[in-house]
């Protein structure tokens, strides 16, 4: 997967979780939770979707790596490179 594919994947998962999510003006370096008003259950849903769709196991101590869109891409890129 390319970096753009991973960004699209994350945004697609968020759109599935919160169909009212507005991505216009989204800053890739600011926390997604703050910008999209995601709560902790929404965040866990994102992690579960990554597990379901791509068989990724993300340890709880690594959840902060998924804070921003760019950090998601940086964290997931090596894990999804062969997909």
Phi and psi in degrees as a GROMACS rama.xvg file:
@    title "Ramachandran Plot"
@    xaxis  label "Phi"
@    yaxis  label "Psi"
@TYPE xy
-83.6728  169.389  UNK-2
-60.4915  -39.9741  UNK-3
-65.8684  -37.6318  UNK-4
-61.3781  -40.9083  UNK-5
-67.7864  -41.7792  UNK-6
-58.7829  -46.0759  UNK-7
-62.1325  -39.7354  UNK-8
-60.0113  -48.3701  UNK-9
-61.9949  -45.9527  UNK-10
-66.0221  -35.3884  UNK-11
-64.953  -43.2774  UNK-12
-63.2439  -44.519  UNK-13
-62.4864  -41.5474  UNK-14
-63.587  -35.3849  UNK-15
-66.9236  -36.1534  UNK-16
-77.6077  -41.8776  UNK-17
-131.818  93.6311  UNK-18
-66.5923  -11.562  UNK-19
-93.3302  1.48759  UNK-20
-59.7933  134.469  UNK-21
-111.357  116.488  UNK-22
-95.8929  -8.79649  UNK-23
-63.4787  130.342  UNK-24
79.3849  9.39123  UNK-25
-65.571  127.939  UNK-26
-95.2142  117.46  UNK-27
-65.7923  -11.9324  UNK-28
-106.269  1.88164  UNK-29
-107.109  150.971  UNK-30
-55.6656  130.807  UNK-31
-62.0442  -39.108  UNK-32
-59.136  -38.6926  UNK-33
-73.1351  -41.0564  UNK-34
-75.6706  -33.418  UNK-35
-109.887  6.94002  UNK-36
55.3963  46.0754  UNK-37
-87.6903  136.71  UNK-38
-97.0653  -179.704  UNK-39
-64.8466  -30.9171  UNK-40
-69.1975  -38.6836  UNK-41
-61.0296  -42.8793  UNK-42
-62.1533  -43.9474  UNK-43
-63.4376  -35.0049  UNK-44
-62.3045  -37.7868  UNK-45
-62.5744  -47.1515  UNK-46
-60.8769  -42.2325  UNK-47
-66.1532  -37.4805  UNK-48
-65.8678  -39.1301  UNK-49
-62.5161  -38.6245  UNK-50
-66.0527  -45.8435  UNK-51
-66.8949  -45.5722  UNK-52
-77.8261  -33.1192  UNK-53
-129.566  10.7504  UNK-54
56.6424  34.8741  UNK-55
-90.6945  131.991  UNK-56
-103.76  114.596  UNK-57
-111.453  110.732  UNK-58
-63.1871  146.288  UNK-59
-56.4824  -35.299  UNK-60
-68.5822  -12.7494  UNK-61
-99.6806  0.820283  UNK-62
-55.1336  -36.4796  UNK-63
-59.2803  -21.2737  UNK-64
-66.1068  -14.9153  UNK-65
-103.829  20.6161  UNK-66
-68.3385  -46.672  UNK-67
-112.7  166.669  UNK-68
-62.7827  -43.1247  UNK-69
-65.8467  -40.0296  UNK-70
-68.3776  -32.8379  UNK-71
-59.9803  -47.5894  UNK-72
-62.6217  -46.4173  UNK-73
-61.0242  -40.0284  UNK-74
-72.4272  -43.0474  UNK-75
-83.6958  -22.7693  UNK-76
-53.7189  -50.7589  UNK-77
-67.5969  -27.7227  UNK-78
-76.2082  -26.6797  UNK-79
-109.422  9.7657  UNK-80
-60.4035  -28.9122  UNK-81
-98.4019  9.9176  UNK-82
